[in-house]
Amino acid sequence: METGDHIPEIRLKDQRGEDFQLQQLIGKPAVIYFYPKNFTPGCTKEACNFRDSYQDFQDLGAEVVGISSDSESSHQKFAGKLNLPFILLSDSDKKARKSFGVKSSLLGMLPGRETFVFDGEGKLLHRFNSMNAQRHMPEALAVLKKDRR
């Protein structure tokens, strides 16, 4: 996925087991972040960073969505334990990962950590790849603030 590409037509299950189509996000800015696994230290830190700044994203009219290959029930427990206000999607067959071009890291042993920022028309503004979980939220927020100007 390259800058200017549109949100792909993908349907995944959310943490409540309900269908969620990524194109539902069109109409407002969106941050879609891929992470390796629920309840791991880095992924917990990343989710909490997005949670703690969620109101900043909302103030910019943006929605945040996290995606991993964990099951809907694992997402439900993760979201409940951390009090996450945003949507978590289960990508068990990795179709979203493939569509977005998210590569594995650590010699292919760990699913990649990558964040995508879209404008209100569903066009990709920015793509950010780093295994450093703490860098994703501030990077996404900075891109949305800059785009708003």
C-alpha positions as CSV (number, residue, x, y, z in Angstrom):
1,M,0.0,0.0,0.0
2,E,1.4,3.4,-1.1
3,T,0.5,7.0,-0.2
4,G,-2.7,7.9,-2.0
5,D,-4.1,4.3,-2.1
6,H,-7.6,3.9,-0.7
7,I,-8.7,1.8,2.3
8,P,-9.2,-1.7,0.9
9,E,-12.5,-3.5,0.9
10,I,-12.0,-5.9,3.7
11,R,-14.5,-7.3,6.2
12,L,-13.3,-8.6,9.6
13,K,-14.9,-9.5,12.9
14,D,-14.5,-7.0,15.8
15,Q,-14.1,-7.8,19.5
16,R,-17.9,-8.3,19.8
17,G,-17.9,-10.9,17.0
18,E,-19.7,-8.4,14.6
19,D,-18.7,-7.8,11.0
20,F,-16.8,-4.6,10.4
21,Q,-16.0,-3.4,6.9
22,L,-12.9,-1.1,6.8
23,Q,-14.6,1.1,4.2
24,Q,-17.0,2.1,7.0
25,L,-14.2,4.4,8.1
26,I,-14.5,6.5,4.9
27,G,-15.9,9.9,5.8
28,K,-13.5,10.7,8.6
29,P,-9.8,10.4,9.1
30,A,-8.7,7.0,10.4
31,V,-5.7,5.3,12.0
32,I,-5.4,1.6,11.4
33,Y,-2.6,0.0,13.3
34,F,-1.4,-3.6,13.0
35,Y,0.2,-5.2,16.0
36,P,1.7,-8.6,16.7
37,K,-0.3,-10.1,19.7
38,N,-2.7,-9.2,22.6
39,F,-1.3,-9.1,26.1
40,T,2.4,-8.9,25.1
41,P,4.3,-6.0,26.7
42,G,4.9,-3.9,23.5
43,C,1.3,-4.4,22.2
44,T,-0.2,-3.6,25.6
45,K,2.0,-0.4,25.7
46,E,0.9,0.6,22.2
47,A,-2.8,0.0,22.9
48,C,-2.6,2.0,26.1
49,N,-0.9,4.9,24.2
50,F,-3.7,5.0,21.7
51,R,-6.3,4.7,24.6
52,D,-4.7,7.5,26.6
53,S,-4.7,9.8,23.5
54,Y,-8.0,8.6,22.0
55,Q,-9.7,11.9,22.8
56,D,-7.0,13.7,20.9
57,F,-7.9,11.6,17.8
58,Q,-11.6,12.1,18.4
59,D,-11.1,15.9,18.6
60,L,-9.5,15.7,15.1
61,G,-12.6,13.7,13.9
62,A,-10.5,10.5,13.6
63,E,-11.2,6.9,14.4
64,V,-8.6,4.4,15.7
65,V,-8.7,0.7,14.8
66,G,-6.3,-2.0,15.9
67,I,-5.8,-5.2,13.9
68,S,-4.0,-8.5,14.9
69,S,-4.5,-12.1,14.2
70,D,-5.9,-12.8,17.7
71,S,-9.4,-14.2,18.0
72,E,-12.5,-12.0,18.7
73,S,-12.7,-13.4,22.2
74,S,-9.0,-12.5,22.9
75,H,-9.7,-9.0,21.6
76,Q,-12.7,-8.8,23.9
77,K,-10.6,-9.7,26.9
78,F,-7.7,-7.4,25.8
79,A,-10.1,-4.4,25.2
80,G,-11.9,-5.1,28.5
81,K,-8.8,-5.4,30.6
82,L,-7.2,-2.3,29.2
83,N,-10.5,-0.3,28.9
84,L,-9.9,0.3,25.1
85,P,-12.5,2.7,23.6
86,F,-11.6,1.8,20.0
87,I,-12.3,-1.1,17.6
88,L,-10.1,-4.2,17.5
89,L,-10.4,-6.5,14.5
90,S,-9.4,-10.1,14.2
91,D,-7.4,-10.9,11.1
92,S,-6.9,-14.6,11.7
93,D,-6.4,-15.5,8.0
94,K,-4.1,-12.5,7.6
95,K,-6.0,-11.1,4.6
96,A,-5.9,-7.6,5.9
97,R,-2.1,-7.9,6.6
98,K,-1.6,-9.1,3.0
99,S,-3.8,-6.4,1.5
100,F,-2.0,-3.6,3.4
101,G,1.4,-5.2,2.7
102,V,2.4,-5.6,6.4
103,K,5.5,-7.7,6.5
104,S,6.7,-9.9,9.4
105,S,9.7,-8.9,11.4
106,L,12.4,-10.7,13.4
107,L,13.2,-13.0,10.4
108,G,9.6,-13.7,9.8
109,M,8.9,-15.0,13.3
110,L,6.8,-12.1,14.5
111,P,3.9,-10.3,12.8
112,G,4.8,-6.8,11.9
113,R,3.9,-3.6,13.7
114,E,2.7,-1.0,11.3
115,T,0.4,2.0,11.4
116,F,-1.6,3.6,8.5
117,V,-3.1,7.0,8.6
118,F,-6.0,7.8,6.2
119,D,-7.7,11.1,5.4
120,G,-11.5,11.5,5.4
121,E,-11.7,10.3,1.8
122,G,-10.1,7.0,2.7
123,K,-6.7,7.9,1.0
124,L,-3.5,6.8,2.7
125,L,-1.6,9.8,4.0
126,H,1.2,8.0,5.9
127,R,2.5,4.6,6.5
128,F,4.8,4.0,9.5
129,N,6.7,0.8,10.4
130,S,8.6,0.3,13.6
131,M,8.8,-2.5,16.2
132,N,9.1,0.3,18.8
133,A,5.5,0.3,20.0
134,Q,5.8,3.7,21.7
135,R,6.4,5.6,18.4
136,H,3.2,4.7,16.6
137,M,0.6,6.8,18.5
138,P,2.6,10.1,18.4
139,E,3.5,9.6,14.8
140,A,-0.1,9.0,13.8
141,L,-1.4,12.0,15.8
142,A,1.3,14.3,14.3
143,V,0.3,13.3,10.7
144,L,-3.4,14.0,11.4
145,K,-2.6,17.4,13.0
146,K,-0.5,18.3,10.1
147,D,-3.1,17.2,7.5
148,R,-5.7,19.3,9.3
149,R,-3.8,22.5,8.7
